[in-house]
Amino acid sequence: MNEHTPHNIEDEAGFSQAEITFIQAHLKDDVSKLMLRGTQFKGFNIKKLAEQIQSRQKAVKKLPEWSANPELIFPPALSVEQSSSEATARYKATLMSGHQLIDITGGMGVDCYYMRANFQYVQYFEQQPVVAEAAKFNFDQLGANNICVHAADSIETLKTEPYSADWIYADPARRNANQEKVVLLSDCTPDVVEHLSVLFERAPNVLLKTSPLLDIDLAARSLRNLKEVHVIGYEGECKELLFVLKKDWISDTFEIKVRIISSSGDTVNLLDLTRKTEQQAEVHYSTPLQYLYEPHAAVLKAGAFRTICNTFSLNKLAINSQLYTSEHLLNGFPGRVFEVVAVCKPAIREIKKIIGGDKANLTVRNFPASSEDLRKKLKLKDGGMFYLFATTLADNSRVMIVTIKPKR
């Protein structure tokens, strides 16, 4: 598949059957304790196998399909943590299709593997030969025979060789030479902003993945031809931002698409907006009604504070509280929904009269205390059936909203 790949890659990159059996037998072991017992296991490189076990432990939930394959090679645990999840990779695959895809930042290859399903040919580029070699080995084990692996600098290659594709995918490294996290696009490697003209020479469409910490509007100002930003939410967290760039797209306006996805990558909840529609959205304020709504982190990241009122006909508690309410239960809300039991002062006596004990889940929104400090002050234990929201209402009064999960 790739002339640069050593012929004996399975000998170099793969594991012997004895090593695979060892890894599978110790998958649930404490890795540090396993390392201490290393001398007991004659003929094994315990450090090497312990690293695989640790990485596989990190990947069990994040990459179930890959974890289920005992033959695959996993990178160090930190790389597994930083890789895309199977869920987000499957979602990204729905955004692109065509004859050929170029992945200029191959890495572990999770995104590339799932994206390949919608293309006849995929060119995977990775500068680190060892990483590229492992990806090649894994692709072979997974039957991904339409991916060609290149251990090379993608940008330099695209500058000099006549590649042509329908899409280019980029997930720039977000750590500098000292392994410190960076969040500005220009500090990532490769610098997509600087090399965008090179990318558009090779493909009319670019999908750029970034950290959820990136400022959407700041990035938008530096990216020309920006059509869409997908804000991906999964399991309560905003996982990543996806910027869709099109060579022929000439507009100052871009659409923001909030997508809350399932483990299969399917969209469960969605919300669409532009900065203009967000500004123009009408907002009504009220005290807590029968139901309370807490937006998903992806909704908050998208800045859809007014749009969510309009889309779901909700009232907002206060301009900065980002909590919403309605008299009737609404379906399809992108976030958590609760039934309001009572509203009281944020005082321990008042709260305990309602919850009948000292156990409750606590969230703080637009309130002059952290959840940890407030929990200590109120002497509350975590857990139970009650969900407390310490917040500030539109009249500046500070309250505790006592809620439970709604009966469906």
N, C-alpha and C positions, 0 to 999 in steps of 0.2 A: 504493500500500500504506500509506503514511504521509503524512498531510497536512502534516506539518512538514518533509518532505524536499524540497529545491529541485527544480524541474522539470528543471533542467539539470545534474543530479548527474553524469552521465557526462562532461560537459565539465569539471566541477570536479574530480571524483575520479578519473576514468579516465586512461589513458595513450593517446597517439596510437599508431598502428601503427608508426611509426618509432621511438618510444621503447620499445615492447614488443620490437621486433626488436633494438634496442641492448642492452636488459637481458638478453635471452636469449643474445646473442652474447658477452657479457662475464660470464656467471654464474660462471665459474671464475677470474676475474681477481683479483689482489690489489687490494682496494678502495683502499688508501692510495696505491698506485702509479697506479691509474686516476685518482684525484683530481689527482695531480701532473701528469698528461698532459691535464688538462681542457681547456686552450686548443686542443688538436688537434681537438676535436670541436665544430665550429661549429654553432650552432643548437640545442644541447642544454643543459639545466640539469644539469650533471654531478653536482652535490651531491645533487640530488633523485634522480637515477637511481642514483648510487652507494649511497645509503641503501637503495633498493629491492634492489639486488644483495646488499648486506650482509645484509639481513633474509632474503632468499631463501636465502642460503647457510646461515643459522642454521636455516632451516625445512626444508631438504631431507629430513633424516632424521626430524625431529619431526612434520612435517605433509606427508607425501608426496602426499596427494590435492590439497591446496591448492597445493603447490609445482609440481605438474604442470600447473596452469592458468595460462598466461601472462598472462591478463587481470586477475588479482586484484591488489588493492592490499595491501601488507604494511606494518604499523606499524614504528616504529624497532626495531632489533635487540634492544634490552633488553626491549621489550614481547613480542617473539617468544619470548625466553628465558623470560619469566614466564608465558606463556600455557600452557594445557593442551596436551598432545600429542594427536595423533590417537588413539593407543592408549588413553589414560586417558579421553578424551572418549567414545570408543565404549563403554568399560566403564560410565561413568556413565549412558549412554543405556539400558543394560539394567536400571537400577534404577527407572526411572520410565515411566509411560504414563498415558494418559487423554485427555480432550477438550481441555483447555487447560493450557499451561505458562506461567509468568511467570518470566523471567530478569531479576532485579533489578540485575545487575552485568554487563551485556552485554560490554563490552570488545571484544576482537578478534572475538568471536563464534564461536570454535571449538566450545566446549561446546554452545552454542545450536544450531549447525548440525547436530550429530550427534544431539542430543536431540529435535530436531523430528520425526524419523522416527516417533516413538511417540505423537505428538499431532496433533490436527486443526489447532489454532491455537497459536501461540507469540507472546507479547508480550515483546519485547526492549527493555530500558531501559538507557540510557547517558547520563550527565550531559554528557560532552564532545561537542559537536555534530560536530566533525571526525571523531572516532572512530565515532560513530553513522552518519555519512554514508558512511564507508569500509565499515562493516559492511553497510549497506543495499546498496551497490554490489556487494560480494562475494556477498551472498546472492542477488542478482538473477543474477549470472554463474553461480552454482552451481545455479540452479533451485530454490532454497529459497523457494517462493512462499507458504508458510504462516506466515512470520515477519513480524510487524508491528513496525517499528522506531520507537522513541520516543526522541528526544533530550530527556530530562527526568529529574528526580530521582525515582527509583522509590518511595522511602519516602513522600515528600510526595504523590505521585500516588495511592498506595494508601490513604493516609489520607483522601483527599477524593473519589476516584472509585470507583464500585461494581464494581471488577473481581472476577471469581470464577474460580478455577482449581483443578485437581486437585493440582498441584505448584507450589511456588516454588523456584527455584534461586538460590543466592547464593554468590558467590566474592569476598568482601570484599577490598579493596585492603590489602596488607600493608606499605605504606610510608607514613610520615607526611609532613607538609608539607615536610620537609627531605630527602625521598627516603631516609630511614633505615628499615631493616627493623624491623618490630614483630612480635611473636609472640603477644601476649595478644589474645584475641578482642575485648575491650573497646577495644583500641587500633586495631582495623581499621575500615575505612570501606566500607559503613555498619556501625554497631554492631548486629549481628543480635540479640545478647542483649537490648539495650535495646528493640528494635523487634519482638521475637518475637510479642507479642500482636497487633500490626498485621498481621503476616504470616499468623498463624493465623485472622484475621478473613477473609482472602481465599482461603486454601487450607488443607486439612486436613493436608497433607504438605509438609515443607521438607527440601531436600537442601542441606547446607552444606559447601562445600569449604574446607579450610584448608591451611596449610603443614605439611609433615611435621615441622617443628620444634616445633609446638604440643604442649604436655603434654596427653595424652588425658584423664587423670583430673582435671586442673585445669579443662579445658574442660567436662567432663561435670558438674562441680559447678555450673557457671554456666548450663548448658543444661537447661531442664526438657523433659519429654516426649521424652527421648532413647531411641530404641529400639536403634539399631545404630551402630557405628563401623566403616567399611571402611578398612583400612590397605592402600594400593595399592603394590605393588612392581612395578617394571619395569626390566629391564636392570641388575640388581644394586643398584638404589637404591630407597629408599622415596620415592615421588613425591608422594603427597598423602594427606590424611586426609579422609574423607567422613562427615559426621554426618547420620544419618537421624532426623528429628524428626517425630513424629506427634501431632496435636492430642489424640487420644483415648487416647494411651499414658500410663498412670499406673503407674510402677514405678521403684524405685531401681536396678534391674538393667538393664544394657544389654549386648548381645552385641558382641563384637569379631570382625570377620571379616577375616582376612588373605587377600588375593588377589594372587597373582603372575600378571601378565597377559602376553599375547603382543602383538605389534605390531598385531594385529587387534582387541585389546581382550578377547579370550577368556581365561578363567581357565585357567592351566596347573597351578598348585598352590594349595592352599587349606588353611586352618587356622582353626577356630572355637573361641572360648573366652569365658568371662566371668571377672571378677576372682575370683569364688568358686571356679569350677572350676580356675582356675590355682593358687590357694592349696591346694586339696585334692589336686592331682595328685601322684602318687607318683614319687619320683626315686631312681634307683639310680646309684651312682658306680663307676667302674672305671678302670683304666689303659687306654691306647689298644689297641683290638682290631684286627681286620682292616681296618675301614673308618672313616674320619673324616668328620664332617658339620659344615659351617659354615653356620648359618642365614642366610637372606636378611635384608637390612637391615630389611625390613618385619616380619619375625617378631620381631626384636629390638625394634623400635619398639613393637610390640604388647605387649611384656613377656611373651611366651609361653614363658618359659624352662623351666618345668616341664611345661606342656601338650605341648610338642614331644616330650618323653621318653615321655609316656604314649601319645600318638597313634601314634608310630612305633616304640614298644618299643625305645628307645635308652637307653644309659647315658651319664651326663654325666661329663666329666673332673674337674671341680671346681665348687664352688658359684658362683664368679664368672668362670669361664673361658668359658662359653657355647660350648663345643665338645662334640660328642657322638660316640659311637662304637658300633659293632655288629660282631658276628662275621660276619654275612651281609649282602650288599648289599641295600638297600631301595630300592624305586622310589617316585616321587612325593614325595620330600623337597623342601620349599621352601627351597632353598639349594644350596650346592656340596657335592659328594661326592668323596672322595679315597680311594685305596687306600694303606694304611700300608706303607711300605718298611722303616722302622726308627725307633727312638726312642733318642736319644743326649743327651749333655750339650750345652748350647749353646756349644760351643767349636769354633773353626775347624778344628782338626786332626781332631776326631771327625766333623764334618760332611763335610769333603772326602774322607775315607776312603770315605764312602757315595756321595756324588754324583760323585766323580771329577773335580772341577773347581771353578770359582769362580762358576758361573752358576746362579741359582735364584730362584724367586719367594718372597717372604717376607711372612708375616702375623704380627702380634703380638697375642696375646690374654691379658690378665691376666698381664703380664710387665713387670718394672721397667725398661723401655727402649722408646723409640719405634722403629718399623720402620726409620726413616732412620738413627738412631744405631746400631742393632744391625747394619744392613747395612754401615755404615762400619767398625764394629769387627771384623766378620767378613770384611771385604774381599770382599763378594759383589757380583757384577754381576746386574742384573735380567734375568729371562727364563729360558728353558730348559724342560725337561720336569719338573723337580722343584719341588714346592711345600712350603716349610718353614713350620711353625707353632711359634713360640716361645710357650710357655705354662707355667702352673703346675698341677700335678696336685693331687688331693685330699689327698695327704700333704705338701703344700707344697713338693715338689721341683720345680725348674725344669728343663724339658726342651725339646729341639727334636724335633718330630715330622716325619720326612721322608716325604713322600707323592708319589704320581703320580696322574694322572687314571685312573680305573678302566677296565678293558677291558670294554666292554658286550657 
